[in-house]
């Protein structure tokens, strides 16, 4: 067990490059199971969740070679549906992404329920319904607590309306449909950057997917897929985490290869908190000493920042935005209707001196600016853990954040990157 020890109020300065997108790497690794030929992935993030997915692929019989620190070659020549350890499957939410490609290629799979962050109920019904629409027998075995997927006659294309725009269910449906017989229309599909990257890599492998980036995908099934090489894009969640870290410490940083083309709505939301940045090619430049002030709605009404499916404001950035709001002048209402435990970490910010009223499990009002004071903290999940790092960077005194392994699941060497920017942060045994 390790902890982060952070002395706050040191302005960040310099340049930083985000890691590859975790939420892209996980489905891309799963998609490698669709072909017996080698697939090379570049810019693979060196984080715990990705290494857990690697273990799952290797358990199924795939070979994973690390050619360079962030360059992997995955060869799934011979696979088997051998039993996957439930304790391994429960370490990450993305373990459910094995259902689509393995059912498509081998015709059967048994999976224990996935794990991941404890941020409220996270249903998997949409995965089941999508695979059933493609001809699979998919059900949950209450007695043995496992999901069973069977497609003895193979999968067939279908016109599918997802009952929610679930990212992972969209990815599972895409991976199952690319090798199904006939055409598939996938409606109400998620369209996040990592979903787009999955489609782009599958097309490089020989798939036929059209309307990428929209919520209606057209997929023509093919007989087989071949190998390819693909580069994972930057993690926009890490990009905005560094924007927030610079802002709350009154620092100025350049974030290289930040893919600003994906951040239009995020930028609009952060502008409502008084946060600005400029772009220079693929880089983002965050200026120092910004005037953090909440922009009220017309009639001087308290603004509401609410999460919605992409391209609206993503729920994984809600925790970062809340910490930034504690340093902005004015009141703002945050509303996350998707997850009923996302807001619970705010009690830790209140303990540091933030003025936050938790209205209910889904809504919180933040009144700023607040002078935060150092505290002993525990990271509850990946995103709230990173938000607590930002709070500690802004606070007066020395904070300790335990359970740092949660943060490591989604952020690559975050303490080293922050230290290189001038943060007083150290990793120590807990």
N, C-alpha and C positions, 0 to 999 in steps of 0.2 A: 504494500500500500504506500502511495506517495501523496504528497500535498504540495500546493503552490504557496509560497510565501511572497507577498506583494506589498511593497511600500508605495503608496499612492502619490499622486500629484507630481509626477515626472512627465512633462510633455514629450510626446513621441515625435521623432524626427527621422527622416531617411526614406529608404525604399524597401518594399516588401513584395514578394511574388506569391500569390495564393497557390495552394496545392490543387491537384485535379479534383473535380467534383465527385464527392463520395456517392451522391445519389445517382450519378451516371455510371461510375465504376461498378457498382453492385449489379445492376441489370446487364451491363455489357459483359461482365464475367459470366453471368448466367447464360447469355446468348451464345457464348463460345461453345456451349454444350450441343448446339444445333448442328454442328458440322464435325466430321472426323478430321478435317484438315486444320493445320495450325492457324491460330489467330494471334496477332501481335497487338498489344495495347501499350500505348505510350502515355506518359504523365499519370501513371497509376499512383494514387495517394498512399502514403505509408502510414496507415491508420489501422486501429484494431478491427473495425467492422470489415474492412477489405481483407484482412488476413483471416478472419473467421470464414468469409465466403470462399477464400482459397482452400481452406481445410475441407469445406463441404464439397467443392469440386473434386478435390483429390480423393475424398472418400468414395465418390461416385466412379472413380477410375480415370479421371482426367490427369494429365501431367501439366504442372505449372512450373515454368522455368523463369527465373529472374535474370534477364540478359544484362540489365543495367539497373541502378537503384530504382528507377521509376518506369522500367520497360519490361513487360512480361510477355512470355509466349505460352499460350494455352493450347494444348492438343488433347482433344476428347475423342481419341480414335476408338477406344473400346470402353463402353460404359456399362454399368450394371445398376440395378435398383436395390442394391444391398441396403440394409437397414442403416439409416442415418441417426446418429446419437441424438436423442431429444435435448440433452443439455447443450449440445452444440447448436442445434436449430433455434433454441430459445434465446441464444445470445444476441441475435439480430432479427429485426423485422423483415429484412430482405430475404430471409430463407424461404419465404413463400414464393419468391421469384423462380424457384426451381420447378414449380408445378407446370408452367407452360412449356418450357423447352423439353423437359424430360418426358412429359406425357406425349408431346408431339413426336419425339424421336424414338422412345422405347415402348410407349403404349401403356405404361403404368408407373405409379409412384405412390409411396406412403410417406406422409410427412406429419411430424408432431407440430402443434401450433407454433407460430413464430413468436419471437420475443420483441425486444426493442425498448424504447423509452416508455416509462409509465406516465402518460400524459392524458389518460382517459381511455374510454372504450375505443378500440380500433378494429372495426368489423372486417371480416374477410368474405362476407357474403357475395360481394361483387365479383371476386375471383371465381367462386363456385359457379355463379350464374353465367359468367362469360364462357367458361370452359364447357359448361353443359350446352350452351348455345352452339358450340363448335362440335358437338357430338360426343363429348366425353361423359363418362359416368363419374360424377364428383359428389362426394358426400362426407360428412363428419361422423366418425364412429364414436358415439358417446361412451361406449363401454371401454374401449382401449385408448380414448382421447387422441385420436389421430385422424388426419384427412386421407381419404383414399381417392385416387384418380385412376381411371381406367379408360382406355380407348382402343379396344381390341380390333375394331374395324377401321382404325385411323380417324383423323379429324376431317371435317368438311367445312367449307366456307359458309358464312351466315351473315344476315343483317342483324347487328347487335346494337341495342340501345343500353348503355351502362346505366344502372340506377343511381350512380354517383360518379363524379369525375375523379375517381381514385387513380393516383399515379401508378401504384404498383399493380393494380388490377388492369389498367390500360396496358402496362408493359407485359404482363402475363398473357393478355389476350393477343397482343401483337406477336409475341414470340410463338404462340400456338398457331396463329393464323397464317404465318408466312409459309409454312409447309403443309397447310391443310389443302384438301382438294377443292378447287374452285375459288370463287371470289368472296371476300369479306368486306362489309362496310361496318366500321366501328364508330358509333355515334356517342356523343357526350364524352369523348376521349379527353384525358388530360393532355396538356400541351406544353408542360414545363421544358426548359432547355435540355434536361437529361432525357426526357421522353423523345425529343427531337434527335438527340445524339444516338439513342438506341436505333431509331428508324434509319438514320444515316448510315450507321455501321452495318445494319442488316442489308441495306441496299448495296453496299460495297461487297457484301458476301453473296449477292445474287438474288436477294428478295426484291419484290416489286411493291413498294409502298408509295402512295401518292397523297398529296395534301398535307405533307409534314408541317407541323406547326399549327394546324387547325384542330378543331374539336370533332372533325369528321374525317376519318382515315379510310382510304380505299386500298385494300390489300388483295393482290392476286397471288394465290398460292403457287409455289414452285415445287418441283420434285425433290430438289436438294440444294443445300447451300455449300459454298466453298470458303476457303480461308481468306483473310484480309488483314490489313494493318490500319489501325485507327488511333487517333490522338484524342484523349479525353480533355474537354474544355475546363477552364478554371471554375472553382467552386464559388458561385456568387454569394452563398451564405458566409463564406470566409471573407470574401471581399467586403461585404457590408459590416461584418464584425470588426474589421480593421478600420473602416470608415468611422464606426462608432467609437472605437478605442482612441483614435486621433481626436475626435470631437470632444469627448469627455475629459481628455487630458490637455485640451487647448493646444494640441500639436499640429504639425503639418507633415503629411507623408505623401509619397507617390506609390500607388499600387499598380504594379506592372502586369500586363496581360490580364486585365480585369474583365474583358468582354462587356463593355458598357452598353452594348446594343441590347442586352437582356435586362437592363436595370431601369427602364423607363418609368414603370409604375412605382418601383421602390424609391426612385429619385423624387417623384411627386409627393409621396408620403413623407419622406424625410424633410422635404422642403417645408412641410406644414409644421415641423419642429424647429425650423430655422437653420437646417443643415444644408450646406451647398457644397458642390464639388465641380470641377471642370474636367474635361477629357482632352487627351492629347494622343491621338491614334487609339491604340488599345489600352492606354494607361488612364488611370483616374488620379487626379491631384486634389487632395483635401487641404484647404488653406487653414492657417492657424487663427486662433482667437475669434471664432465665429460668434455672431450674436444669436445665441439660441433663444428663440422666442416663438411660442406656439401661435400659429396663424388661426384666429377664430373664423368660424363660418359667418356668412352674411347675417347681419343683425346682432353681431357680437356673441353668437351662440357657441357653446363649447363644441369643438370638432370631435368627430368620432373616427378612429382608425380601426377598420374592420378587415379581417382576413377574408379572402375569396379565392376560388381557383384561379390559376394562372390564365391570363397575364396580370391579374390583380395582385394585391399584396399577399405574399406567402406567409402561412402561419409560423414557419420556422424562424422568421425574423421578428416575431412579436416580442420576444424576450429582450432582444437587443434594442428595439425601439423604445420599450418601457424604460430601460436604464438611461437612454439618451434623454427621454422626456423628464426624468428627475432633475436634469441639469438645465432644462429650458424654462423660461419664464412663462407662466400661464397654466391653464388647465386643459386636459385632453382625456377623452374617454377611449379606452382600448376594449375591443370586443372580439373574442375568439370563440365563435359558435361551433367550431369543429371539435375541439378537445376540451373535456370538462375538468382537466387537472392542470392545464397549461399555466394558469395564473397563480397557482399555489406558491410558487417560489417568491412571490412579491412580499411575503411576510419576512423574508430574509433582508430585503431592501428596506422595509420599514424598521427593522432592527438596526439598520445602519443610519437611520435618520430620514429616510425618504417619506414624503407625504403621499401615501397611496391609500385609497379606500377600495377594498375589494367588495364590489356590489353583490356579486354572486360568482359561482365557479367560472363564468364566461366573461365577466366584465370587471374592469378596474378603472378608477379615475385617478390620474396622477396630477398633482399640483406641484409645480416647481418654481424656481430652482431650490433644491435642497442641498445642504452641506452634508455630505456623507462622511461617516466616521468608520474607521476600520473595525472589522468584526471577524469572529471565528465562524467559518461557513462550511457547508456541505453541498457538493454538486449533486442535484437530484437527477439531471439528465444532460444530454449533450448541449442543447441550446440554452437552457437555463444556467448550466455550468459556465458557458462562455459569457453569458450576461453578467454573472457574478464576478468573473474576471474583470470585465469592464467597470463594474461598480467599485471593485478594489483598486483599480488603476486611478479612479476619480477620487477615492476617499482619502481623508487625512489619517495618517498612521499606517501601521503594518497589519494587513489582513492575512489570514490563512484559509485556503480552500482545500478541504479534504475530498476524498473520493474522486481524485483527478482522473482516474481511469475512465470515468464517464466522458470527460472532455476529450480524452485521447481517442475515443471511438470515432470521433468525427473531425478532429483538428490535428494536423500533422505538425509536431514539434512547436506548438503554439508559444510555449514559454521561450524557446530559443529565438523565434521570430520577433517576439515582443522585446526581448532583451536587446536584440540587434538594433531595435528602433529607439532604445534608450530607457525602456521600462526597467524598474528595479524589481526583478522577479526571479525567484529561484525555485528549483524543484528539490524537495527534500523527502526523506523517509517520513511517513506519517507516524 
